[in-house]
Amino acid sequence: MHARTAFRLAMLDNGFQPLLNDCKRPIEKGWPKQIVDEAEVRSWDRSALLSTGMKLDGDLAVIDADITEASLIEALASALGARFPALFEHGLVRHAGGVKEAWIARVDEPFRRLASRRWYRGNDPDDPAAVKHLVECFGSLGTRQFAVDGPHARNGRGEVVSIYRFAGGISPAMTPRASLPMLPKAAYEQACDLFDEIAAAAGLAVVKGGGRGEAELRRFELDADTEIETRDHGVMTVAELERLVRKQHPRDLRCSGTFHDPTRVRTDSHLINWGRHGLGIWDAMTETTWHRRERAPSARFEFLGQLMERSPFQ
């Protein structure tokens, strides 16, 4: 038995649902509805895939600090730890290369997604060198998993350049799920609020046009000539991609995220689809869908939508 299989079996014994991953991406079809058992985990021992994911189900929740400046991470951990010390005393701290961290605990009220604003340092948010920072919290009401063991990323030659690891070596394979701290939903909301305060105090600028939480799940910023690097068809403009999707209806059409983040070079990281807003490019990492700029709802439409959300008859 491989060490990765023993890790997955220990996770399962501790009350977590392991997943078979290719780096950060789960490869089993239907994994969101699948209940993994010991026999299936043992069957993965024959797979060449080395990475393991963890499904967010039930009361599990994660604070994903997608921040690349160590001082900002430290400030957020210090401020959040002062309010909710159990998070770092008994929770799990996952690293994936660099200074970014993910903090894993439980929550008393499951949720889908919470997020801070998106921040950057510099004068131009569209500058490819302007790194964006944000905090996202994910609960079990959304379809989400987090890679927790094995390779995190590979270079163009297929060589592993970063791996997943846990602070102190304390991982889901060593920790019973029931021993993770149960935090109030407010702790996750405060993680987002605190980072907004820290980023502003550190002189970062907020990316305009992005709201908080669910409001950021759709971004209407694609133009006809925006270039998209697809996995199977090379580089195409948005207009060309629209014609392809409407004419051929290809399945499992994927692309990289370089059109909005130059560091998102994997051509299988985003899923291309077609829906009521036309072409959609879904970013699995942030659960954000990108659409054509002219497809954005009018201000009047959004105002009516807000009134409906406030209606007591919904």
Contacts in CASP RR format, 6 or more apart in sequence:
PFRMAT RR
TARGET T0000
AUTHOR 0000-0000-0000
METHOD contacts of the structure
MODEL  1
MHARTAFRLAMLDNGFQPLLNDCKRPIEKGWPKQIVDEAEVRSWDRSALL
STGMKLDGDLAVIDADITEASLIEALASALGARFPALFEHGLVRHAGGVK
EAWIARVDEPFRRLASRRWYRGNDPDDPAAVKHLVECFGSLGTRQFAVDG
PHARNGRGEVVSIYRFAGGISPAMTPRASLPMLPKAAYEQACDLFDEIAA
AAGLAVVKGGGRGEAELRRFELDADTEIETRDHGVMTVAELERLVRKQHP
RDLRCSGTFHDPTRVRTDSHLINWGRHGLGIWDAMTETTWHRRERAPSAR
FEFLGQLMERSPFQ
1 42 0 8 1.000
1 45 0 8 1.000
2 45 0 8 1.000
4 50 0 8 1.000
4 52 0 8 1.000
4 149 0 8 1.000
4 150 0 8 1.000
5 41 0 8 1.000
5 42 0 8 1.000
5 44 0 8 1.000
5 45 0 8 1.000
6 173 0 8 1.000
7 18 0 8 1.000
7 52 0 8 1.000
7 149 0 8 1.000
7 171 0 8 1.000
7 173 0 8 1.000
8 18 0 8 1.000
8 41 0 8 1.000
8 44 0 8 1.000
8 52 0 8 1.000
8 173 0 8 1.000
9 38 0 8 1.000
9 41 0 8 1.000
9 42 0 8 1.000
10 172 0 8 1.000
10 173 0 8 1.000
10 174 0 8 1.000
11 17 0 8 1.000
11 18 0 8 1.000
11 52 0 8 1.000
11 54 0 8 1.000
11 148 0 8 1.000
11 172 0 8 1.000
11 173 0 8 1.000
12 18 0 8 1.000
12 36 0 8 1.000
12 37 0 8 1.000
12 38 0 8 1.000
12 41 0 8 1.000
14 172 0 8 1.000
14 173 0 8 1.000
14 174 0 8 1.000
14 175 0 8 1.000
14 176 0 8 1.000
14 177 0 8 1.000
15 176 0 8 1.000
15 177 0 8 1.000
16 54 0 8 1.000
16 55 0 8 1.000
16 60 0 8 1.000
16 172 0 8 1.000
16 177 0 8 1.000
17 35 0 8 1.000
17 36 0 8 1.000
17 54 0 8 1.000
17 55 0 8 1.000
17 57 0 8 1.000
18 36 0 8 1.000
18 41 0 8 1.000
18 52 0 8 1.000
18 53 0 8 1.000
18 54 0 8 1.000
18 55 0 8 1.000
19 26 0 8 1.000
19 28 0 8 1.000
19 31 0 8 1.000
19 36 0 8 1.000
19 52 0 8 1.000
19 53 0 8 1.000
19 54 0 8 1.000
19 55 0 8 1.000
19 145 0 8 1.000
20 26 0 8 1.000
20 27 0 8 1.000
20 28 0 8 1.000
20 44 0 8 1.000
20 47 0 8 1.000
20 49 0 8 1.000
20 52 0 8 1.000
20 53 0 8 1.000
21 27 0 8 1.000
21 49 0 8 1.000
21 51 0 8 1.000
21 52 0 8 1.000
21 53 0 8 1.000
21 145 0 8 1.000
21 147 0 8 1.000
22 49 0 8 1.000
22 51 0 8 1.000
23 51 0 8 1.000
23 147 0 8 1.000
23 151 0 8 1.000
23 152 0 8 1.000
23 153 0 8 1.000
23 154 0 8 1.000
24 51 0 8 1.000
24 96 0 8 1.000
24 147 0 8 1.000
24 152 0 8 1.000
24 153 0 8 1.000
24 285 0 8 1.000
25 268 0 8 1.000
25 269 0 8 1.000
25 284 0 8 1.000
26 53 0 8 1.000
26 145 0 8 1.000
27 49 0 8 1.000
28 34 0 8 1.000
31 55 0 8 1.000
31 145 0 8 1.000
32 55 0 8 1.000
32 143 0 8 1.000
50 150 0 8 1.000
50 151 0 8 1.000
51 147 0 8 1.000
51 149 0 8 1.000
51 150 0 8 1.000
51 151 0 8 1.000
51 152 0 8 1.000
51 164 0 8 1.000
52 147 0 8 1.000
52 148 0 8 1.000
52 149 0 8 1.000
52 150 0 8 1.000
53 145 0 8 1.000
53 146 0 8 1.000
53 147 0 8 1.000
53 148 0 8 1.000
53 149 0 8 1.000
54 60 0 8 1.000
54 145 0 8 1.000
54 146 0 8 1.000
54 147 0 8 1.000
54 148 0 8 1.000
54 172 0 8 1.000
55 144 0 8 1.000
55 145 0 8 1.000
56 62 0 8 1.000
56 138 0 8 1.000
56 139 0 8 1.000
56 140 0 8 1.000
56 142 0 8 1.000
56 144 0 8 1.000
56 145 0 8 1.000
56 146 0 8 1.000
57 140 0 8 1.000
58 110 0 8 1.000
58 140 0 8 1.000
59 106 0 8 1.000
59 107 0 8 1.000
59 108 0 8 1.000
59 110 0 8 1.000
59 140 0 8 1.000
59 182 0 8 1.000
60 104 0 8 1.000
60 106 0 8 1.000
60 107 0 8 1.000
60 139 0 8 1.000
60 140 0 8 1.000
60 177 0 8 1.000
60 180 0 8 1.000
61 104 0 8 1.000
61 105 0 8 1.000
61 106 0 8 1.000
61 107 0 8 1.000
61 110 0 8 1.000
61 111 0 8 1.000
61 137 0 8 1.000
61 138 0 8 1.000
61 139 0 8 1.000
61 140 0 8 1.000
61 183 0 8 1.000
61 188 0 8 1.000
62 102 0 8 1.000
62 103 0 8 1.000
62 104 0 8 1.000
62 137 0 8 1.000
62 138 0 8 1.000
62 139 0 8 1.000
62 144 0 8 1.000
62 146 0 8 1.000
63 80 0 8 1.000
63 87 0 8 1.000
63 102 0 8 1.000
63 103 0 8 1.000
63 105 0 8 1.000
63 135 0 8 1.000
63 136 0 8 1.000
63 137 0 8 1.000
63 188 0 8 1.000
63 191 0 8 1.000
64 102 0 8 1.000
64 135 0 8 1.000
64 136 0 8 1.000
64 137 0 8 1.000
64 138 0 8 1.000
64 146 0 8 1.000
65 73 0 8 1.000
65 76 0 8 1.000
65 77 0 8 1.000
65 100 0 8 1.000
65 101 0 8 1.000
65 102 0 8 1.000
65 103 0 8 1.000
65 135 0 8 1.000
65 195 0 8 1.000
66 100 0 8 1.000
66 133 0 8 1.000
66 134 0 8 1.000
66 135 0 8 1.000
66 136 0 8 1.000
67 73 0 8 1.000
67 76 0 8 1.000
67 99 0 8 1.000
67 100 0 8 1.000
67 133 0 8 1.000
67 134 0 8 1.000
67 135 0 8 1.000
67 195 0 8 1.000
68 98 0 8 1.000
68 99 0 8 1.000
68 100 0 8 1.000
68 131 0 8 1.000
68 133 0 8 1.000
69 99 0 8 1.000
69 121 0 8 1.000
69 133 0 8 1.000
69 202 0 8 1.000
70 99 0 8 1.000
71 202 0 8 1.000
72 133 0 8 1.000
72 195 0 8 1.000
72 198 0 8 1.000
72 199 0 8 1.000
72 202 0 8 1.000
73 99 0 8 1.000
73 100 0 8 1.000
73 101 0 8 1.000
75 198 0 8 1.000
75 202 0 8 1.000
76 135 0 8 1.000
76 191 0 8 1.000
76 194 0 8 1.000
76 195 0 8 1.000
76 198 0 8 1.000
77 88 0 8 1.000
77 101 0 8 1.000
79 194 0 8 1.000
79 198 0 8 1.000
80 87 0 8 1.000
80 187 0 8 1.000
80 190 0 8 1.000
80 191 0 8 1.000
80 194 0 8 1.000
81 87 0 8 1.000
81 88 0 8 1.000
83 187 0 8 1.000
83 190 0 8 1.000
84 181 0 8 1.000
84 183 0 8 1.000
84 187 0 8 1.000
84 190 0 8 1.000
86 105 0 8 1.000
86 181 0 8 1.000
86 183 0 8 1.000
87 103 0 8 1.000
87 105 0 8 1.000
87 181 0 8 1.000
87 183 0 8 1.000
87 187 0 8 1.000
88 103 0 8 1.000
89 181 0 8 1.000
90 105 0 8 1.000
90 179 0 8 1.000
90 180 0 8 1.000
90 181 0 8 1.000
91 103 0 8 1.000
91 104 0 8 1.000
91 105 0 8 1.000
91 175 0 8 1.000
91 180 0 8 1.000
91 181 0 8 1.000
92 103 0 8 1.000
92 104 0 8 1.000
92 105 0 8 1.000
92 166 0 8 1.000
92 167 0 8 1.000
92 170 0 8 1.000
92 171 0 8 1.000
92 172 0 8 1.000
92 175 0 8 1.000
92 180 0 8 1.000
93 101 0 8 1.000
93 102 0 8 1.000
93 103 0 8 1.000
93 104 0 8 1.000
93 166 0 8 1.000
93 167 0 8 1.000
94 101 0 8 1.000
94 102 0 8 1.000
94 103 0 8 1.000
94 104 0 8 1.000
94 146 0 8 1.000
94 148 0 8 1.000
94 164 0 8 1.000
94 165 0 8 1.000
94 166 0 8 1.000
94 167 0 8 1.000
95 101 0 8 1.000
95 164 0 8 1.000
95 165 0 8 1.000
95 166 0 8 1.000
95 167 0 8 1.000
96 102 0 8 1.000
96 147 0 8 1.000
96 152 0 8 1.000
96 153 0 8 1.000
96 162 0 8 1.000
96 163 0 8 1.000
96 164 0 8 1.000
97 152 0 8 1.000
97 162 0 8 1.000
97 163 0 8 1.000
98 162 0 8 1.000
102 146 0 8 1.000
104 146 0 8 1.000
104 172 0 8 1.000
104 180 0 8 1.000
105 180 0 8 1.000
105 181 0 8 1.000
105 182 0 8 1.000
105 183 0 8 1.000
105 187 0 8 1.000
106 177 0 8 1.000
106 180 0 8 1.000
106 181 0 8 1.000
106 182 0 8 1.000
106 183 0 8 1.000
107 139 0 8 1.000
107 182 0 8 1.000
107 183 0 8 1.000
107 184 0 8 1.000
107 185 0 8 1.000
107 187 0 8 1.000
107 188 0 8 1.000
108 182 0 8 1.000
108 183 0 8 1.000
108 184 0 8 1.000
108 185 0 8 1.000
109 184 0 8 1.000
109 185 0 8 1.000
110 139 0 8 1.000
110 140 0 8 1.000
110 141 0 8 1.000
111 137 0 8 1.000
111 139 0 8 1.000
111 141 0 8 1.000
111 185 0 8 1.000
111 188 0 8 1.000
112 138 0 8 1.000
112 139 0 8 1.000
112 141 0 8 1.000
112 142 0 8 1.000
112 214 0 8 1.000
113 136 0 8 1.000
113 137 0 8 1.000
113 138 0 8 1.000
113 139 0 8 1.000
113 142 0 8 1.000
113 213 0 8 1.000
113 214 0 8 1.000
113 217 0 8 1.000
113 287 0 8 1.000
114 136 0 8 1.000
114 137 0 8 1.000
114 188 0 8 1.000
114 189 0 8 1.000
114 191 0 8 1.000
114 192 0 8 1.000
114 212 0 8 1.000
114 213 0 8 1.000
115 134 0 8 1.000
115 135 0 8 1.000
115 136 0 8 1.000
115 137 0 8 1.000
115 192 0 8 1.000
115 212 0 8 1.000
115 213 0 8 1.000
115 216 0 8 1.000
116 134 0 8 1.000
116 135 0 8 1.000
116 136 0 8 1.000
116 191 0 8 1.000
116 192 0 8 1.000
116 193 0 8 1.000
116 195 0 8 1.000
116 196 0 8 1.000
116 199 0 8 1.000
116 212 0 8 1.000
117 134 0 8 1.000
117 196 0 8 1.000
117 199 0 8 1.000
117 206 0 8 1.000
117 207 0 8 1.000
117 210 0 8 1.000
117 211 0 8 1.000
117 212 0 8 1.000
118 132 0 8 1.000
118 133 0 8 1.000
118 134 0 8 1.000
118 206 0 8 1.000
118 207 0 8 1.000
118 210 0 8 1.000
118 216 0 8 1.000
119 132 0 8 1.000
119 133 0 8 1.000
119 134 0 8 1.000
119 195 0 8 1.000
119 196 0 8 1.000
119 199 0 8 1.000
119 200 0 8 1.000
119 204 0 8 1.000
119 205 0 8 1.000
119 206 0 8 1.000
119 207 0 8 1.000
120 130 0 8 1.000
120 131 0 8 1.000
120 132 0 8 1.000
120 133 0 8 1.000
120 204 0 8 1.000
120 205 0 8 1.000
120 207 0 8 1.000
121 130 0 8 1.000
121 131 0 8 1.000
121 203 0 8 1.000
121 204 0 8 1.000
121 205 0 8 1.000
122 130 0 8 1.000
122 205 0 8 1.000
123 205 0 8 1.000
124 130 0 8 1.000
125 132 0 8 1.000
125 205 0 8 1.000
125 207 0 8 1.000
125 208 0 8 1.000
128 262 0 8 1.000
131 263 0 8 1.000
132 207 0 8 1.000
132 261 0 8 1.000
133 195 0 8 1.000
133 199 0 8 1.000
133 204 0 8 1.000
134 195 0 8 1.000
135 191 0 8 1.000
135 192 0 8 1.000
135 195 0 8 1.000
136 192 0 8 1.000
136 286 0 8 1.000
137 188 0 8 1.000
137 189 0 8 1.000
137 191 0 8 1.000
137 192 0 8 1.000
138 144 0 8 1.000
138 146 0 8 1.000
142 287 0 8 1.000
144 287 0 8 1.000
147 164 0 8 1.000
148 164 0 8 1.000
148 166 0 8 1.000
148 171 0 8 1.000
148 172 0 8 1.000
149 164 0 8 1.000
149 171 0 8 1.000
149 173 0 8 1.000
150 163 0 8 1.000
150 164 0 8 1.000
151 160 0 8 1.000
151 162 0 8 1.000
151 163 0 8 1.000
151 164 0 8 1.000
152 160 0 8 1.000
152 162 0 8 1.000
152 163 0 8 1.000
152 164 0 8 1.000
153 160 0 8 1.000
153 161 0 8 1.000
153 162 0 8 1.000
154 160 0 8 1.000
154 161 0 8 1.000
155 161 0 8 1.000
192 212 0 8 1.000
192 213 0 8 1.000
196 206 0 8 1.000
199 206 0 8 1.000
200 206 0 8 1.000
210 216 0 8 1.000
210 219 0 8 1.000
216 286 0 8 1.000
216 288 0 8 1.000
217 287 0 8 1.000
217 288 0 8 1.000
217 289 0 8 1.000
218 277 0 8 1.000
218 288 0 8 1.000
218 289 0 8 1.000
218 290 0 8 1.000
218 291 0 8 1.000
219 260 0 8 1.000
219 288 0 8 1.000
219 289 0 8 1.000
219 290 0 8 1.000
219 291 0 8 1.000
220 277 0 8 1.000
220 290 0 8 1.000
220 291 0 8 1.000
220 292 0 8 1.000
220 293 0 8 1.000
220 294 0 8 1.000
220 295 0 8 1.000
220 296 0 8 1.000
221 260 0 8 1.000
221 290 0 8 1.000
221 291 0 8 1.000
221 293 0 8 1.000
222 238 0 8 1.000
222 259 0 8 1.000
222 279 0 8 1.000
222 281 0 8 1.000
222 290 0 8 1.000
222 291 0 8 1.000
222 292 0 8 1.000
222 293 0 8 1.000
223 238 0 8 1.000
223 292 0 8 1.000
223 293 0 8 1.000
224 237 0 8 1.000
224 238 0 8 1.000
224 239 0 8 1.000
224 292 0 8 1.000
225 237 0 8 1.000
225 238 0 8 1.000
225 239 0 8 1.000
226 237 0 8 1.000
226 238 0 8 1.000
226 259 0 8 1.000
227 235 0 8 1.000
227 236 0 8 1.000
227 237 0 8 1.000
227 259 0 8 1.000
228 235 0 8 1.000
228 236 0 8 1.000
228 237 0 8 1.000
228 238 0 8 1.000
228 241 0 8 1.000
228 255 0 8 1.000
228 256 0 8 1.000
228 259 0 8 1.000
228 272 0 8 1.000
228 281 0 8 1.000
229 235 0 8 1.000
229 255 0 8 1.000
229 256 0 8 1.000
229 257 0 8 1.000
229 258 0 8 1.000
229 259 0 8 1.000
229 267 0 8 1.000
230 236 0 8 1.000
230 241 0 8 1.000
230 253 0 8 1.000
230 254 0 8 1.000
230 255 0 8 1.000
230 267 0 8 1.000
230 272 0 8 1.000
231 253 0 8 1.000
231 254 0 8 1.000
231 255 0 8 1.000
231 256 0 8 1.000
231 267 0 8 1.000
231 268 0 8 1.000
232 250 0 8 1.000
232 253 0 8 1.000
232 254 0 8 1.000
233 244 0 8 1.000
236 244 0 8 1.000
238 279 0 8 1.000
238 292 0 8 1.000
241 272 0 8 1.000
241 279 0 8 1.000
242 278 0 8 1.000
242 279 0 8 1.000
244 250 0 8 1.000
244 253 0 8 1.000
245 253 0 8 1.000
245 272 0 8 1.000
245 273 0 8 1.000
245 274 0 8 1.000
245 279 0 8 1.000
246 274 0 8 1.000
252 271 0 8 1.000
253 271 0 8 1.000
253 272 0 8 1.000
253 273 0 8 1.000
254 267 0 8 1.000
254 268 0 8 1.000
254 269 0 8 1.000
254 270 0 8 1.000
254 271 0 8 1.000
254 272 0 8 1.000
255 267 0 8 1.000
255 269 0 8 1.000
255 270 0 8 1.000
255 272 0 8 1.000
255 281 0 8 1.000
256 264 0 8 1.000
256 265 0 8 1.000
256 266 0 8 1.000
256 267 0 8 1.000
256 269 0 8 1.000
256 270 0 8 1.000
257 264 0 8 1.000
257 265 0 8 1.000
257 269 0 8 1.000
257 270 0 8 1.000
257 281 0 8 1.000
257 283 0 8 1.000
258 264 0 8 1.000
258 265 0 8 1.000
259 281 0 8 1.000
259 290 0 8 1.000
260 283 0 8 1.000
260 290 0 8 1.000
264 270 0 8 1.000
264 283 0 8 1.000
264 285 0 8 1.000
269 283 0 8 1.000
269 284 0 8 1.000
269 285 0 8 1.000
270 281 0 8 1.000
270 282 0 8 1.000
270 283 0 8 1.000
270 284 0 8 1.000
271 281 0 8 1.000
271 282 0 8 1.000
271 284 0 8 1.000
272 279 0 8 1.000
272 280 0 8 1.000
272 281 0 8 1.000
272 282 0 8 1.000
273 279 0 8 1.000
273 280 0 8 1.000
273 281 0 8 1.000
273 282 0 8 1.000
274 280 0 8 1.000
277 289 0 8 1.000
277 291 0 8 1.000
277 292 0 8 1.000
277 295 0 8 1.000
278 291 0 8 1.000
278 292 0 8 1.000
278 295 0 8 1.000
279 291 0 8 1.000
279 292 0 8 1.000
280 289 0 8 1.000
280 290 0 8 1.000
280 291 0 8 1.000
281 289 0 8 1.000
281 290 0 8 1.000
281 291 0 8 1.000
282 288 0 8 1.000
282 289 0 8 1.000
282 290 0 8 1.000
283 289 0 8 1.000
283 290 0 8 1.000
308 314 0 8 1.000
END
